[in-house]
């Protein structure tokens, strides 16, 4: 009984960690949320592929984390994507230089 409880807990922790996304991926997926439905799936796949092939540096992760706080795109509110039409919105979401 004790062993099965430990295995169950370990498996739950692994599943929880597998669902974690780094801040850069989360930020990229916010951009994907602004695309049309047929483009969104391809965008999310491309983001996932890029994440597998490119490991962001600590500095890049920190920058993405900061942008997550300022980028106000919401997955359930397509109108929030309008901020990407402004210079301020692009900067807030990390899409400007």
Secondary structure as the mmCIF struct_conf table of DSSP 4:
data_model
#
loop_
_struct_conf.conf_type_id
_struct_conf.id
_struct_conf.beg_label_comp_id
_struct_conf.beg_label_asym_id
_struct_conf.beg_label_seq_id
_struct_conf.end_label_comp_id
_struct_conf.end_label_asym_id
_struct_conf.end_label_seq_id
HELX_RH_AL_P HELX_RH_AL_P1 UNK A 2 UNK A 18
TURN_TY1_P TURN_TY1_P1 UNK A 19 UNK A 19
HELX_RH_AL_P HELX_RH_AL_P2 UNK A 23 UNK A 32
TURN_TY1_P TURN_TY1_P2 UNK A 33 UNK A 34
BEND BEND1 UNK A 35 UNK A 35
HELX_RH_AL_P HELX_RH_AL_P3 UNK A 37 UNK A 53
HELX_RH_AL_P HELX_RH_AL_P4 UNK A 58 UNK A 70
STRN STRN1 UNK A 74 UNK A 74
TURN_TY1_P TURN_TY1_P3 UNK A 75 UNK A 76
STRN STRN2 UNK A 77 UNK A 77
HELX_RH_3T_P HELX_RH_3T_P1 UNK A 78 UNK A 85
BEND BEND2 UNK A 86 UNK A 86
HELX_RH_AL_P HELX_RH_AL_P5 UNK A 87 UNK A 92
TURN_TY1_P TURN_TY1_P4 UNK A 93 UNK A 94
#
